[in-house]
Amino acid sequence: MKWAGGKGQLLGELQHYYPFSQKNISKHAEPFVGGGAVLFDILNKYDLQSVYISDINAELINAYRIIRDDVDVLIEMLYALHNEFVPLSTDKRKAYYAKKRDRFNDLKVNGNEKGC
């Protein structure tokens, strides 16, 4: 996931501060996970017992929870969206995106379950 303001470009520098070479560290907390550049780099390099992530963006954390808990359902939903979107013309794609964005914003602001 690409995230604005991400730490991916800083990984080379940040890796110097990873404390996991000390065998007594088995947990990691990521307070500003964003797109997860540091998190995924650490998970690829170290075998940790526990990892905790947080971010002020509730929708982002919800996305990580869905990936963790219901990835198969997510893949099915994304595949269905893909199949609806790809055959559309450019103008219809824009309208499709706007409709989905409006529904997302309505749910976020109003908790409204009506479909758009």
mmCIF file of the C-alpha atoms, coordinates in Angstrom:
data_MODEL
# 
_entry.id   MODEL 
# 
loop_
_atom_site.group_PDB 
_atom_site.id 
_atom_site.type_symbol 
_atom_site.label_atom_id 
_atom_site.label_alt_id 
_atom_site.label_comp_id 
_atom_site.label_asym_id 
_atom_site.label_entity_id 
_atom_site.label_seq_id 
_atom_site.pdbx_PDB_ins_code 
_atom_site.Cartn_x 
_atom_site.Cartn_y 
_atom_site.Cartn_z 
_atom_site.occupancy 
_atom_site.B_iso_or_equiv 
_atom_site.pdbx_formal_charge 
_atom_site.auth_seq_id 
_atom_site.auth_comp_id 
_atom_site.auth_asym_id 
_atom_site.auth_atom_id 
_atom_site.pdbx_PDB_model_num 
ATOM 1   C CA . MET A 1 1   ? 0.000   0.000   0.000   1.00 0.00 ? 1   MET A CA 1 
ATOM 2   C CA . LYS A 1 2   ? 1.377   3.397   -0.936  1.00 0.00 ? 2   LYS A CA 1 
ATOM 3   C CA . TRP A 1 3   ? 0.670   6.015   1.690   1.00 0.00 ? 3   TRP A CA 1 
ATOM 4   C CA . ALA A 1 4   ? 1.233   9.761   1.403   1.00 0.00 ? 4   ALA A CA 1 
ATOM 5   C CA . GLY A 1 5   ? 4.061   10.795  3.695   1.00 0.00 ? 5   GLY A CA 1 
ATOM 6   C CA . GLY A 1 6   ? 5.262   7.217   3.875   1.00 0.00 ? 6   GLY A CA 1 
ATOM 7   C CA . LYS A 1 7   ? 8.550   6.112   5.388   1.00 0.00 ? 7   LYS A CA 1 
ATOM 8   C CA . GLY A 1 8   ? 9.469   3.784   2.516   1.00 0.00 ? 8   GLY A CA 1 
ATOM 9   C CA . GLN A 1 9   ? 12.104  6.138   1.137   1.00 0.00 ? 9   GLN A CA 1 
ATOM 10  C CA . LEU A 1 10  ? 13.706  6.344   4.578   1.00 0.00 ? 10  LEU A CA 1 
ATOM 11  C CA . LEU A 1 11  ? 14.004  2.596   5.220   1.00 0.00 ? 11  LEU A CA 1 
ATOM 12  C CA . GLY A 1 12  ? 17.738  2.479   4.586   1.00 0.00 ? 12  GLY A CA 1 
ATOM 13  C CA . GLU A 1 13  ? 18.300  5.057   7.295   1.00 0.00 ? 13  GLU A CA 1 
ATOM 14  C CA . LEU A 1 14  ? 15.654  3.733   9.681   1.00 0.00 ? 14  LEU A CA 1 
ATOM 15  C CA . GLN A 1 15  ? 17.045  0.188   9.576   1.00 0.00 ? 15  GLN A CA 1 
ATOM 16  C CA . HIS A 1 16  ? 20.105  1.385   11.502  1.00 0.00 ? 16  HIS A CA 1 
ATOM 17  C CA . TYR A 1 17  ? 17.817  1.924   14.503  1.00 0.00 ? 17  TYR A CA 1 
ATOM 18  C CA . TYR A 1 18  ? 16.099  -1.478  14.513  1.00 0.00 ? 18  TYR A CA 1 
ATOM 19  C CA . PRO A 1 19  ? 16.856  -3.081  17.898  1.00 0.00 ? 19  PRO A CA 1 
ATOM 20  C CA . PHE A 1 20  ? 15.878  -6.628  16.939  1.00 0.00 ? 20  PHE A CA 1 
ATOM 21  C CA . SER A 1 21  ? 19.387  -8.004  16.629  1.00 0.00 ? 21  SER A CA 1 
ATOM 22  C CA . GLN A 1 22  ? 19.196  -8.154  20.423  1.00 0.00 ? 22  GLN A CA 1 
ATOM 23  C CA . LYS A 1 23  ? 17.557  -11.538 20.944  1.00 0.00 ? 23  LYS A CA 1 
ATOM 24  C CA . ASN A 1 24  ? 15.521  -10.377 23.952  1.00 0.00 ? 24  ASN A CA 1 
ATOM 25  C CA . ILE A 1 25  ? 13.214  -8.155  21.840  1.00 0.00 ? 25  ILE A CA 1 
ATOM 26  C CA . SER A 1 26  ? 10.239  -10.107 20.561  1.00 0.00 ? 26  SER A CA 1 
ATOM 27  C CA . LYS A 1 27  ? 7.544   -7.419  20.196  1.00 0.00 ? 27  LYS A CA 1 
ATOM 28  C CA . HIS A 1 28  ? 7.098   -4.431  17.951  1.00 0.00 ? 28  HIS A CA 1 
ATOM 29  C CA . ALA A 1 29  ? 4.660   -1.509  18.192  1.00 0.00 ? 29  ALA A CA 1 
ATOM 30  C CA . GLU A 1 30  ? 4.076   0.678   15.152  1.00 0.00 ? 30  GLU A CA 1 
ATOM 31  C CA . PRO A 1 31  ? 2.225   3.835   16.336  1.00 0.00 ? 31  PRO A CA 1 
ATOM 32  C CA . PHE A 1 32  ? 1.928   5.472   12.904  1.00 0.00 ? 32  PHE A CA 1 
ATOM 33  C CA . VAL A 1 33  ? 1.643   2.486   10.566  1.00 0.00 ? 33  VAL A CA 1 
ATOM 34  C CA . GLY A 1 34  ? 0.376   4.324   7.487   1.00 0.00 ? 34  GLY A CA 1 
ATOM 35  C CA . GLY A 1 35  ? 1.213   2.196   4.454   1.00 0.00 ? 35  GLY A CA 1 
ATOM 36  C CA . GLY A 1 36  ? 3.320   -0.087  6.631   1.00 0.00 ? 36  GLY A CA 1 
ATOM 37  C CA . ALA A 1 37  ? 6.745   0.337   5.028   1.00 0.00 ? 37  ALA A CA 1 
ATOM 38  C CA . VAL A 1 38  ? 8.625   -0.040  8.317   1.00 0.00 ? 38  VAL A CA 1 
ATOM 39  C CA . LEU A 1 39  ? 6.242   -2.712  9.612   1.00 0.00 ? 39  LEU A CA 1 
ATOM 40  C CA . PHE A 1 40  ? 6.566   -4.915  6.535   1.00 0.00 ? 40  PHE A CA 1 
ATOM 41  C CA . ASP A 1 41  ? 10.326  -4.424  6.407   1.00 0.00 ? 41  ASP A CA 1 
ATOM 42  C CA . ILE A 1 42  ? 10.613  -5.570  10.024  1.00 0.00 ? 42  ILE A CA 1 
ATOM 43  C CA . LEU A 1 43  ? 8.259   -8.517  9.461   1.00 0.00 ? 43  LEU A CA 1 
ATOM 44  C CA . ASN A 1 44  ? 10.392  -9.638  6.508   1.00 0.00 ? 44  ASN A CA 1 
ATOM 45  C CA . LYS A 1 45  ? 13.589  -9.533  8.559   1.00 0.00 ? 45  LYS A CA 1 
ATOM 46  C CA . TYR A 1 46  ? 12.684  -10.652 12.070  1.00 0.00 ? 46  TYR A CA 1 
ATOM 47  C CA . ASP A 1 47  ? 10.592  -13.365 13.691  1.00 0.00 ? 47  ASP A CA 1 
ATOM 48  C CA . LEU A 1 48  ? 8.641   -11.507 16.366  1.00 0.00 ? 48  LEU A CA 1 
ATOM 49  C CA . GLN A 1 49  ? 6.111   -12.957 18.785  1.00 0.00 ? 49  GLN A CA 1 
ATOM 50  C CA . SER A 1 50  ? 3.785   -9.937  18.789  1.00 0.00 ? 50  SER A CA 1 
ATOM 51  C CA . VAL A 1 51  ? 3.196   -6.914  16.601  1.00 0.00 ? 51  VAL A CA 1 
ATOM 52  C CA . TYR A 1 52  ? 0.890   -4.022  17.453  1.00 0.00 ? 52  TYR A CA 1 
ATOM 53  C CA . ILE A 1 53  ? -0.134  -1.389  14.938  1.00 0.00 ? 53  ILE A CA 1 
ATOM 54  C CA . SER A 1 54  ? -1.975  1.886   15.328  1.00 0.00 ? 54  SER A CA 1 
ATOM 55  C CA . ASP A 1 55  ? -2.819  4.951   13.287  1.00 0.00 ? 55  ASP A CA 1 
ATOM 56  C CA . ILE A 1 56  ? -5.122  7.928   13.703  1.00 0.00 ? 56  ILE A CA 1 
ATOM 57  C CA . ASN A 1 57  ? -6.836  6.971   10.427  1.00 0.00 ? 57  ASN A CA 1 
ATOM 58  C CA . ALA A 1 58  ? -9.622  4.612   11.523  1.00 0.00 ? 58  ALA A CA 1 
ATOM 59  C CA . GLU A 1 59  ? -10.409 3.540   7.946   1.00 0.00 ? 59  GLU A CA 1 
ATOM 60  C CA . LEU A 1 60  ? -6.804  2.500   7.430   1.00 0.00 ? 60  LEU A CA 1 
ATOM 61  C CA . ILE A 1 61  ? -6.785  0.403   10.605  1.00 0.00 ? 61  ILE A CA 1 
ATOM 62  C CA . ASN A 1 62  ? -10.097 -1.125  9.548   1.00 0.00 ? 62  ASN A CA 1 
ATOM 63  C CA . ALA A 1 63  ? -8.497  -2.081  6.215   1.00 0.00 ? 63  ALA A CA 1 
ATOM 64  C CA . TYR A 1 64  ? -5.644  -3.837  8.044   1.00 0.00 ? 64  TYR A CA 1 
ATOM 65  C CA . ARG A 1 65  ? -8.159  -5.651  10.265  1.00 0.00 ? 65  ARG A CA 1 
ATOM 66  C CA . ILE A 1 66  ? -10.112 -6.851  7.246   1.00 0.00 ? 66  ILE A CA 1 
ATOM 67  C CA . ILE A 1 67  ? -6.909  -8.050  5.584   1.00 0.00 ? 67  ILE A CA 1 
ATOM 68  C CA . ARG A 1 68  ? -5.976  -9.880  8.786   1.00 0.00 ? 68  ARG A CA 1 
ATOM 69  C CA . ASP A 1 69  ? -9.388  -11.355 9.590   1.00 0.00 ? 69  ASP A CA 1 
ATOM 70  C CA . ASP A 1 70  ? -11.288 -11.731 6.295   1.00 0.00 ? 70  ASP A CA 1 
ATOM 71  C CA . VAL A 1 71  ? -8.814  -11.585 3.428   1.00 0.00 ? 71  VAL A CA 1 
ATOM 72  C CA . ASP A 1 72  ? -10.723 -14.152 1.329   1.00 0.00 ? 72  ASP A CA 1 
ATOM 73  C CA . VAL A 1 73  ? -13.941 -12.122 1.536   1.00 0.00 ? 73  VAL A CA 1 
ATOM 74  C CA . LEU A 1 74  ? -11.991 -8.967  0.701   1.00 0.00 ? 74  LEU A CA 1 
ATOM 75  C CA . ILE A 1 75  ? -10.439 -10.595 -2.359  1.00 0.00 ? 75  ILE A CA 1 
ATOM 76  C CA . GLU A 1 76  ? -13.877 -11.704 -3.568  1.00 0.00 ? 76  GLU A CA 1 
ATOM 77  C CA . MET A 1 77  ? -15.252 -8.182  -3.143  1.00 0.00 ? 77  MET A CA 1 
ATOM 78  C CA . LEU A 1 78  ? -12.275 -6.602  -4.900  1.00 0.00 ? 78  LEU A CA 1 
ATOM 79  C CA . TYR A 1 79  ? -12.570 -9.096  -7.738  1.00 0.00 ? 79  TYR A CA 1 
ATOM 80  C CA . ALA A 1 80  ? -16.274 -8.204  -8.142  1.00 0.00 ? 80  ALA A CA 1 
ATOM 81  C CA . LEU A 1 81  ? -15.452 -4.482  -8.193  1.00 0.00 ? 81  LEU A CA 1 
ATOM 82  C CA . HIS A 1 82  ? -12.699 -5.143  -10.725 1.00 0.00 ? 82  HIS A CA 1 
ATOM 83  C CA . ASN A 1 83  ? -15.103 -7.026  -12.987 1.00 0.00 ? 83  ASN A CA 1 
ATOM 84  C CA . GLU A 1 84  ? -17.612 -4.172  -12.820 1.00 0.00 ? 84  GLU A CA 1 
ATOM 85  C CA . PHE A 1 85  ? -15.019 -1.426  -13.349 1.00 0.00 ? 85  PHE A CA 1 
ATOM 86  C CA . VAL A 1 86  ? -12.652 -2.690  -16.054 1.00 0.00 ? 86  VAL A CA 1 
ATOM 87  C CA . PRO A 1 87  ? -15.190 -3.055  -18.897 1.00 0.00 ? 87  PRO A CA 1 
ATOM 88  C CA . LEU A 1 88  ? -16.396 0.546   -18.450 1.00 0.00 ? 88  LEU A CA 1 
ATOM 89  C CA . SER A 1 89  ? -15.404 3.477   -20.639 1.00 0.00 ? 89  SER A CA 1 
ATOM 90  C CA . THR A 1 90  ? -13.321 6.247   -19.098 1.00 0.00 ? 90  THR A CA 1 
ATOM 91  C CA . ASP A 1 91  ? -16.351 8.453   -18.442 1.00 0.00 ? 91  ASP A CA 1 
ATOM 92  C CA . LYS A 1 92  ? -18.307 5.594   -16.890 1.00 0.00 ? 92  LYS A CA 1 
ATOM 93  C CA . ARG A 1 93  ? -15.287 4.676   -14.753 1.00 0.00 ? 93  ARG A CA 1 
ATOM 94  C CA . LYS A 1 94  ? -15.226 8.219   -13.390 1.00 0.00 ? 94  LYS A CA 1 
ATOM 95  C CA . ALA A 1 95  ? -18.931 8.030   -12.551 1.00 0.00 ? 95  ALA A CA 1 
ATOM 96  C CA . TYR A 1 96  ? -18.502 4.573   -10.979 1.00 0.00 ? 96  TYR A CA 1 
ATOM 97  C CA . TYR A 1 97  ? -15.643 5.831   -8.808  1.00 0.00 ? 97  TYR A CA 1 
ATOM 98  C CA . ALA A 1 98  ? -17.596 8.956   -7.789  1.00 0.00 ? 98  ALA A CA 1 
ATOM 99  C CA . LYS A 1 99  ? -20.578 6.817   -6.770  1.00 0.00 ? 99  LYS A CA 1 
ATOM 100 C CA . LYS A 1 100 ? -18.405 4.500   -4.648  1.00 0.00 ? 100 LYS A CA 1 
ATOM 101 C CA . ARG A 1 101 ? -16.573 7.471   -3.100  1.00 0.00 ? 101 ARG A CA 1 
ATOM 102 C CA . ASP A 1 102 ? -19.876 9.171   -2.247  1.00 0.00 ? 102 ASP A CA 1 
ATOM 103 C CA . ARG A 1 103 ? -21.130 5.981   -0.583  1.00 0.00 ? 103 ARG A CA 1 
ATOM 104 C CA . PHE A 1 104 ? -17.894 5.674   1.416   1.00 0.00 ? 104 PHE A CA 1 
ATOM 105 C CA . ASN A 1 105 ? -18.133 9.297   2.556   1.00 0.00 ? 105 ASN A CA 1 
ATOM 106 C CA . ASP A 1 106 ? -21.813 8.889   3.464   1.00 0.00 ? 106 ASP A CA 1 
ATOM 107 C CA . LEU A 1 107 ? -21.006 5.824   5.555   1.00 0.00 ? 107 LEU A CA 1 
ATOM 108 C CA . LYS A 1 108 ? -18.068 7.592   7.181   1.00 0.00 ? 108 LYS A CA 1 
ATOM 109 C CA . VAL A 1 109 ? -19.972 10.753  8.071   1.00 0.00 ? 109 VAL A CA 1 
ATOM 110 C CA . ASN A 1 110 ? -23.459 9.465   8.723   1.00 0.00 ? 110 ASN A CA 1 
ATOM 111 C CA . GLY A 1 111 ? -23.034 5.756   9.359   1.00 0.00 ? 111 GLY A CA 1 
ATOM 112 C CA . ASN A 1 112 ? -25.720 5.473   6.731   1.00 0.00 ? 112 ASN A CA 1 
ATOM 113 C CA . GLU A 1 113 ? -26.159 1.960   5.366   1.00 0.00 ? 113 GLU A CA 1 
ATOM 114 C CA . LYS A 1 114 ? -28.277 2.963   2.358   1.00 0.00 ? 114 LYS A CA 1 
ATOM 115 C CA . GLY A 1 115 ? -26.667 2.076   -0.937  1.00 0.00 ? 115 GLY A CA 1 
ATOM 116 C CA . CYS A 1 116 ? -25.783 4.755   -3.465  1.00 0.00 ? 116 CYS A CA 1 
# 
